[in-house]
């Protein structure tokens, strides 16, 4: 009986000693060895969606009757069709003098008040923009402002770049691990890159938007009467960078 108690005590003591010994750090880690690498991909694309805000306003030349906004609107929309701009690409962005009680009340006291309307036009290229500029009524056109540029396939391009960035990370992981005699294993974690905010912009402020006295993006005429220059846009630059954690075999 005493021998049995001694043996049991020794067994329990041995288990306590074993439990108190420090365990290996990666005992419960299925991937004890990993490597973290980054990969990137980028491309430049020419915008094919150019959003322009065009403000038109009534006017009256000396000795002539006032050019009413309805006539100005009709002429503008006809010019859009003439250069190949579809109706779906033209929308009203802002206006004054329409269904506006305050405006009509003031106009009764001041018949010379001028109403205005701002259209937003989506162009596919700068040539079409220039064609429309050639037809605009210089007196009626108050603003011609490029509000934004984008690309019709930007979602697909972003998808392609993310895939290329991950592949670049894997390729980097392969040659880095081979340099130390290891082999790249499976991907453990992939951190998707944030969607960048792309703000493409006008390539040349002094390009040929030839409208006399028009307020432009920078508030100057920039020599728009110079017919030797061409409108162009800087390419949109898309870039994605991704971090991937791989296991080592």
N, C-alpha and C positions, 0 to 999 in steps of 0.2 A: 504493500500500500504506500509506504513512504517512498519507494522507488518510483511508483507511478506519479506521485505528486511532484517529485523532483523533476522528472522528465517533462511533465506538463508545464511546470514553471520555466524550465529552460527553453521550451518551445515558444512560450509566450514572450519571454525576454528577447529571444532572437528575432521574433516578428516585430517587436517594438523597436529594436535597434535598426532593423531594415527599413521600417516606415520612416524613421527619423533621418535616414540618409538622404542627401539631396538627389532628386530625380533629374535625369537629363532634360535639358531645356526643351528639346524638340520631341519629347516622348510621345505627345499626342498630336503632333503636327504632321499631316500627311505629306507636306512639301517642306522638308527641312532645309533644302537648298533652293534658292530662287534668284532670279536676276530681273531687275526693272530696267526697261529700255524705253526710249521715246522714238517716235517716228513722225515725220511731217510730209506734207504734200501741198503743192500750191499750183495755181494756174491763173492766167490773165485772160479775160474775155471782153469783147467789145459790147457795150450795152445795145440791146435791140428793143428796149422799152424806155422811151424818153418822155417824161411827163413835164409838160410846159403849161404854165398859167398865163393866159392872155387876157388882159383887161381892156375892154372897149367902152368908150364913153361918148355921149352925144356931144356935138360941137356945132358951132356956127361961125362961119367965116364972115368977114365984114362985107356987108351989102348982099348977103345971101340968106336964104331961109335956113333955119336950124335943121341939121341932119338928125332925125329922130332915131332912137335906139332900135326900134323895130326894123328900120331899113338897114341899119348897121349890122344887126344880127343876121338878117336875111343874106346880106352880101357876104358876111364872114362864113356862114355855113355853106353857101354856094362855092366859095373859094376852097373850103376844106374838101368838098367833093371833087372839085376840079383837079386837085393835086393827088387824089387817090386815098384820102382819109375817110374811113368808114364812119358811119353815124355812131356806132358803138364805141368809137375811140374819142368821141367828143362828149363832154358832160359839163353841166353848170357847176362851177366851183363856188361862186359867190355872186351876189347881185345887190343892187340898191334901186329903189323906185318901183318894186313890184309887190303888190299886196301889202304895202307898207303905209299904214294910216298916217303916221307922223310925216312921211315923205310927201304924201298927197296934200296934206294940210299945209305944209310949208310951200309947196309948189303953187298953191292957189295965191299965196302972198307974193311969191317970187317965180313967175313963169319961166325965167331964164335958168332955173335950176337944171342941172344936167344929171340924168340917170346913167348908171353904168352897169356892166355885167362882166364877170370874169369866167371864162371857159377854161377847162383843163383838157388839153389835147395830148393823146398818147401817140408819139411818133415811133416808127420802126427804125428810122435812120436819120442822119443829119441832112441828107439830100432833100427828103420830103419836107423837113423843117424849113430849109432854105427856100424851097419852091413856094411854100405858103407865105413866108416873109415877103417874097417878091410881090404877092398879090394883096397884102394887107393895106388897109387904109391908114396912112401915116397919121392923119389928123385924129382918127378915132382910137387908134391903138395907144394906150397909155403905159402898159407894162407888158413885157415879154420875158417871163422868168422861168428858168429851168428849175422845177421843184424837186425832181428826183429822177434817178436813172436806175434801171435794173435789167434783168435778162429773163426771157421767157422760160429758159431751161435751168435756172439757177438752183432749183431743188435737186435736179438730177446731177448737176455738177458738184454740189456739196456731197451728195451720196458717193459719187466716184472718188472724191478727194479723201473722204473718211476711210474708204476701203484701201486706197493707196497708202495712207498714213499708217494704217495697221500693218500692211504688208511690209512697209519700210521698217517698222519696229521689229518685225520678225526677222527680216534679213540682217538687221544690225545685231539682234540677239544671237543669230547663228555664228557670225564671224567673231563676235566677242567671246562666246563660250568655247569655240574651237581654239582660240588663241591660248586658252588655259587647259586644254585637254578635256573639256567637258562637252556635253551634248545638250542641246536645247530640248526641253520637254513641252508639255502642254501649257496653254495659256491659262493662267489662274484668274487674273483680273484685267479687264480692259476698261479704261476710263475714257468715256466718249468725250470728244472735245466740245467746247461751247461753240454755239453758232456765232460767228463773228458778225458784228454790225458793219455792213459794207456801205460806205458812202462815196460812190463814184462822183466825179465832179467834171465840170466843164474843162476841156483841155486848154483852150486858149481864150482868155477873156476878150481878146481883140479880134474874134472871128467875125465873119460877115453876116451880121444881123443888121440889115440896112434899113432902120426905121428912124426917121428924123425925130429928135426930141423924146424918144422913148426912154422910160426908166428901166434900167436893166438890173441884173443881179447885183452889180457893184455900184449902181447909181451913176454911171457915166456912159457916154456914147462910144468910147473905145474905138473910134475910127471906123464905124460900121459902114461908112461909104466906101471903104477900101474893098473893091471887088476882086482884088487879087488873092485874098485870103479865103480859106475854106474852113467851114465848121468841122470840128472833130471833137471826139471825147476821149479822155484818158481811159485806158482799159481798167476794168474792174479786177482787182487782185483778190483772189480767194486763197486762204491758207488755213490748214488744220494741223494741229499737233496733238498726238495721242500718246498716253503712257500705258504700257502693257507689262504685266508681271508674268514671267514664265517660270515654270519649274525647271530644275536641272536634273537630268537623268543620272 
